Structures are given as C-alpha cells and as structure tokens.
Amino acid sequence: MYRVFTRTWWRNNKDYPNGLEPCAGRKTTIRKGIKTEEEARSICKVYNACHDPGRLSRKAEYEET
C-alpha cells in the first residue's frame, strides 16, 4: 500500500542565499490506501502538473506504508 502526500522543500530564512533554507516540511496526505506504485506515481505526476510548486517547492510524493 502507498500514501501520496505533499510537502515543501524550503523555508524562508533571510540569512540564507536567496532567502531560502533547505527544509523538508510536514507531510500532508492527499490520498492513502493506494494499492500499486504505478497508481501512486500517476497521482503525483498529475498533481505536480496541475499545481505550481511556488517559492517553497511544494510537490507531491509517495511512500510505501
């Protein structure tokens, strides 16, 4: 089983170059109980194509549960 979630990869910090500090953010679940890795990958691909990651680079990912 797989879980698809989003999280950011940066946080604002004026003391870092470009004002961004590397930081893996909290995971926010989009969907869980997905049976195949292919389906989880597809959900991530669609989400990332339809959503602007913004300054903090919020993207969909998946993990095995």
Contact map, one row per residue, 1 for C-alpha under 8 A:
11100000000000000000000000000001111100000000000000000000000000011
11110000000000000000000000000001111110010000000000000000000001111
11111000000000000000000000001111110000010000000000000000000001111
01111100000000000000000000001111000000010011000000000000000111100
00111110000000000000000000111110000000000000000000000000000111000
00011111000000000000000000111100000000000000000000000000011110000
00001111100000000000000111110000000000000000000000000000011110000
00000111111000000000001111000000000000000000000000000001111000000
00000011111000000000011110000000000000000000000000000001110000000
00000001111100000001111110000000000000000000000000000011100000000
00000001111110000001111000000000000000000000000000000001000000000
00000000011111000011100000000000000000000000000000000001000000000
00000000001111110011100000000000000000000000000000000000000000000
00000000000111111111000000000000000000000000000000000000000000000
00000000000011111010000000000000000000000000000000000000000000000
00000000000011111111100000000000000000000000000000000000000000000
00000000000001111111100000000000000000000000000000000000000000000
00000000000001011111000000000000000000000000000000000000000000000
00000000000111111111100000000000000000000000000000000000000000000
00000000011111011111110000000000000000000000000000000001000000000
00000000011110011011111000000000000000000000000000000000000000000
00000000111000000001111100000000000000000000000000000000000000000
00000001111000000000111110000000000000000000000000000000000000000
00000011110000000000011111000000000000000000000000000000000000000
00000011110000000000001111100000000000000000000000000000000000000
00000011000000000000000111110000000000000000000000000000000000000
00001110000000000000000011111000000000000000000000000000000000000
00001110000000000000000001111100000000000000000000000000000000000
00111100000000000000000000111111000000000000000000000000000000000
00111100000000000000000000011111000000000000000000000000000000000
00111000000000000000000000001111110000000000000000000000000000000
11110000000000000000000000001111110000000000000000000000000000000
11100000000000000000000000000011111000000000000000000000000000000
11100000000000000000000000000011111110110000000000000000000000000
11000000000000000000000000000000111110100000000000000000000000000
11000000000000000000000000000000011111110000000000000000000000000
01000000000000000000000000000000011111111000000000000000000000000
00000000000000000000000000000000000111111100000000000000000000000
00000000000000000000000000000000011111111110000000000000000000000
01110000000000000000000000000000010111111111000000000000000001000
00000000000000000000000000000000000011111111100000000000000011000
00000000000000000000000000000000000001111111110000000000000000000
00010000000000000000000000000000000000111111111000000000000000000
00010000000000000000000000000000000000011111111100000000000111000
00000000000000000000000000000000000000001111111110000000000100000
00000000000000000000000000000000000000000111111111000000000000000
00000000000000000000000000000000000000000011111111100000001100000
00000000000000000000000000000000000000000001111111111000001100000
00000000000000000000000000000000000000000000111111110000000000000
00000000000000000000000000000000000000000000011111110000000000000
00000000000000000000000000000000000000000000001111111000000000000
00000000000000000000000000000000000000000000000111111100010000000
00000000000000000000000000000000000000000000000100111111111000000
00000000000000000000000000000000000000000000000000011111110000000
00000000010000000000000000000000000000000000000000001111100000000
00000001111100000001000000000000000000000000000000001111110000000
00000001110000000000000000000000000000000000000000001111111000000
00000111100000000000000000000000000000000000000000011101111100000
00000111000000000000000000000000000000000000001100001000111110000
00011110000000000000000000000000000000000001101100000000011111000
00011110000000000000000000000000000000001001000000000000001111100
01111000000000000000000000000000000000011001000000000000000111110
01110000000000000000000000000000000000000000000000000000000011111
11100000000000000000000000000000000000000000000000000000000001111
11100000000000000000000000000000000000000000000000000000000000111
